[in-house]
């Protein structure tokens, strides 16, 4: 440092001390505060989102805390061309009519049930079985379980096999549909050529039967006397039947007749 530099340096220091530094512009301070606020909000959102995802993952990992969709739904009844959810007769859902339940089969003195409008169909029902006539489709249903006709009826049943059950078939449960569905030509063929008339055969279960819990299906046809046009188609849907329950259903179908 020269002798000249010393006084100039001292003068420069004195001037800097005497002249105050201008404050930062207000706009600059506001922008700094906004940036700090944005960073804080982003950190808070990131932490909150991670916590929500972690909580959801925890719920999915614990069985029983998250119910599957449609949990506790009403029993399925395969009618109307699709599987409809219907309440049981005792449900009493507000704003909806309660389906008419089936009743115990009215037995004559000879123990035979003769449903009205079925061309003299005669059935020997097992004790305690329920019956439900449906004149709209010229059908009658019998079952080991409670019956209830769906609100939309059986005119458009899936597979043409209506399943008017108050609940799905339980293990060993049986539902049988007798439908008056004949013509003179059909009756003549069955009367003269035999075949399925009166013979009970195992069938591949319909989708409608499987929908209500069925695993086995039986079928036959009941034909009137010679010259009669009466043909009653019979379909039985069974859920995991025992040998005794299967034999009981076969006996019901094989002893059905018209007269």
C-alpha positions in Angstrom: 0.0 0.0 0.0 1.4 3.5 -0.9 1.1 6.6 1.2 -1.6 7.9 -1.2 -3.6 4.7 -0.9 -3.8 5.0 2.9 -5.7 8.3 3.1 -8.0 7.3 0.2 -8.9 4.0 1.9 -9.7 5.8 5.2 -11.9 8.3 3.3 -13.8 5.6 1.5 -14.5 3.8 4.9 -15.7 7.1 6.4 -18.1 7.7 3.5 -19.5 4.2 3.7 -20.2 4.6 7.4 -21.8 8.0 6.9 -24.1 7.1 4.1 -26.9 4.6 5.2 -27.7 1.5 3.1 -31.1 1.8 1.3 -33.7 -0.7 2.7 -35.0 -3.5 0.5 -38.0 -2.6 -1.6 -41.4 -3.6 -0.1 -42.2 -5.6 -3.3 -39.1 -7.7 -2.8 -40.0 -8.6 0.8 -43.5 -9.5 -0.2 -42.2 -11.9 -2.9 -39.9 -13.5 -0.4 -42.8 -14.1 2.0 -44.9 -15.6 -0.8 -42.2 -18.0 -1.8 -41.7 -19.1 1.8 -45.5 -19.6 2.2 -45.7 -21.7 -1.0 -42.9 -24.0 0.1 -44.6 -24.6 3.5 -47.9 -25.4 1.8 -46.3 -27.9 -0.5 -44.5 -29.6 2.4 -47.8 -29.8 4.3 -49.7 -31.3 1.3 -47.0 -33.9 0.7 -47.0 -35.0 4.3 -50.9 -35.2 4.4 -51.1 -37.2 1.2 -48.6 -39.7 2.4 -50.5 -40.2 5.6 -53.8 -40.8 3.8 -52.2 -43.4 1.5 -50.6 -45.1 4.4 -53.9 -45.3 6.3 -55.8 -46.7 3.2 -53.2 -49.3 2.8 -53.5 -50.3 6.4 -57.2 -50.7 6.1 -56.9 -52.9 3.1 -54.4 -55.1 4.9 -56.7 -55.8 7.8 -59.4 -58.4 7.0 -62.9 -57.4 8.0 -62.4 -53.6 8.1 -63.3 -52.9 4.5 -66.5 -54.6 3.4 -66.8 -55.8 -0.2 -69.2 -54.0 -2.5 -72.8 -55.1 -2.1 -72.0 -56.7 1.3 -75.2 -57.9 3.0 -77.2 -57.6 -0.2 -80.7 -59.1 -0.4 -81.0 -62.7 -1.7 -80.7 -63.3 -5.4 -83.7 -64.5 -7.4 -83.0 -65.4 -11.0 -86.0 -63.8 -12.7 -86.7 -61.1 -15.2 -84.0 -62.3 -17.6 -81.3 -61.6 -15.0 -80.4 -62.0 -11.4 -82.6 -59.7 -9.4 -82.0 -58.8 -5.8 -85.2 -59.2 -3.8 -85.9 -58.7 -0.1 -87.3 -61.5 1.9 -91.0 -61.4 2.6 -90.3 -60.3 6.2 -87.9 -57.5 5.2 -90.7 -54.9 4.9 -88.7 -52.5 2.7 -90.2 -49.1 2.8 -91.9 -48.0 -0.4 -91.8 -51.4 -2.0 -94.6 -54.0 -1.9 -93.8 -57.2 -0.1 -94.0 -60.3 -2.4 -96.7 -62.7 -1.6 -95.2 -65.6 0.3 -95.9 -69.3 -0.5 -98.0 -71.4 1.8 -97.9 -74.9 2.9 -99.4 -77.2 0.2 -103.1 -77.6 0.7 -103.6 -81.4 0.8 -106.9 -83.2 0.1 -108.0 -86.1 2.4 -106.0 -88.5 0.2 -102.8 -86.4 0.8 -102.7 -85.2 -2.8 -102.2 -81.5 -3.8 -104.3 -80.4 -6.8 -103.3 -76.8 -7.9 -106.0 -74.8 -9.6 -105.7 -74.2 -13.4 -103.2 -76.9 -14.1 -105.4 -79.4 -16.0 -105.8 -81.7 -13.1 -102.2 -81.9 -12.0 -101.8 -84.1 -8.9 -98.8 -83.9 -6.6 -97.8 -85.9 -3.5 -95.8 -83.4 -1.6 -93.3 -84.1 1.1 -94.4 -83.0 4.6 -93.8 -79.3 5.2 -93.1 -78.3 1.7 -94.3 -74.9 0.4 -96.5 -74.2 -2.7 -96.9 -71.0 -4.8 -99.2 -71.0 -7.8 -98.6 -68.4 -10.5 -101.7 -68.3 -12.8 -100.0 -65.6 -15.0 -97.5 -68.2 -16.3 -99.7 -71.3 -15.8 -97.1 -72.5 -13.3 -97.0 -73.8 -9.8 -93.9 -74.0 -7.6 -93.1 -76.3 -4.7 -90.1 -76.1 -2.5 -88.6 -77.3 0.7 -87.9 -73.6 1.5 -90.1 -70.4 1.7 -91.4 -69.0 -1.6 -92.1 -65.5 -2.7 -93.2 -64.4 -6.2 -90.9 -61.6 -7.5 -92.4 -58.2 -8.1 -91.9 -58.5 -11.8 -93.4 -61.9 -11.9 -92.1 -65.0 -13.8 -93.1 -64.1 -17.4 -89.5 -63.3 -18.4 -87.6 -65.7 -16.2 -84.0 -66.6 -17.0 -83.9 -69.8 -18.9 -87.7 -70.0 -18.7 -87.1 -71.3 -15.2 -88.5 -69.0 -12.6 -87.0 -69.2 -9.1 -89.4 -67.4 -6.7 -87.4 -68.1 -3.6 -87.5 -65.9 -0.5 -83.8 -66.9 0.0 -81.1 -68.8 -2.0 -81.3 -72.5 -1.7 -79.5 -73.8 1.3 -77.6 -77.1 1.4 -80.2 -79.8 0.5 -82.8 -77.3 -0.6 -85.1 -78.1 -3.5 -87.2 -76.0 -5.8 -89.5 -77.6 -8.4 -91.4 -75.7 -11.2 -94.4 -77.3 -12.9 -95.4 -75.4 -16.0 -98.4 -76.1 -18.2 -96.9 -75.9 -21.6 -98.3 -78.2 -24.2 -100.0 -78.5 -27.5 -101.8 -81.4 -29.2 -98.8 -82.2 -31.4 -96.4 -82.3 -28.4 -98.9 -84.4 -26.4 -99.3 -86.9 -29.2 -95.6 -87.3 -29.7 -95.0 -87.9 -26.0 -98.0 -90.2 -25.7 -97.1 -92.3 -28.8 -93.3 -92.3 -28.7 -92.7 -92.2 -25.0 -89.2 -90.8 -24.5 -89.1 -88.3 -21.7 -92.7 -88.6 -20.7 -92.8 -89.8 -17.1 -89.1 -90.5 -17.0 -87.0 -88.4 -14.6 -83.6 -87.5 -16.0 -80.5 -85.7 -14.8 -80.0 -82.4 -16.6 -77.2 -79.8 -16.9 -78.3 -77.1 -14.4 -79.6 -73.9 -15.9 -77.9 -70.6 -15.2 -81.0 -69.7 -13.2 -80.7 -72.7 -11.1 -77.0 -72.1 -10.4 -77.7 -68.4 -9.6 -79.8 -69.4 -6.6 -77.3 -72.0 -5.4 -78.4 -75.1 -7.3 -75.9 -77.8 -8.2 -78.1 -80.6 -9.6 -81.1 -80.5 -11.9 -83.8 -83.0 -12.7 -86.4 -82.8 -15.4 -89.4 -84.7 -16.8 -92.8 -84.2 -18.5 -96.2 -85.1 -17.3 -98.6 -86.0 -20.1 -102.4 -86.4 -20.0 -104.4 -89.4 -21.2 -104.6 -90.3 -24.9 -106.3 -87.6 -26.9 -105.5 -84.9 -24.3 -103.3 -81.9 -25.1 -102.1 -81.6 -21.6 -98.3 -81.4 -21.1 -96.7 -80.2 -17.9 -93.0 -79.5 -18.0 -91.2 -80.2 -14.7 -87.8 -78.8 -13.6 -86.3 -79.5 -10.2 -83.3 -77.5 -8.9 -81.4 -78.9 -6.0 -78.5 -77.6 -3.9 -75.9 -80.2 -2.9 -78.5 -82.8 -2.1 -77.9 -85.9 -0.1 -78.8 -89.3 -1.6 -82.1 -89.2 0.5 -82.9 -85.7 -0.7 -82.3 -86.6 -4.3 -84.5 -89.7 -4.0 -87.2 -87.6 -2.5 -87.2 -85.2 -5.4 -87.1 -88.0 -7.9 -90.2 -89.5 -6.2 -92.1 -86.2 -6.4 -91.4 -85.9 -10.1 -92.1 -89.5 -11.0 -95.4 -89.7 -9.2 -96.8 -86.4 -10.6 -99.7 -87.0 -13.0 -102.8 -85.4 -14.4 -106.3 -86.8 -14.2 
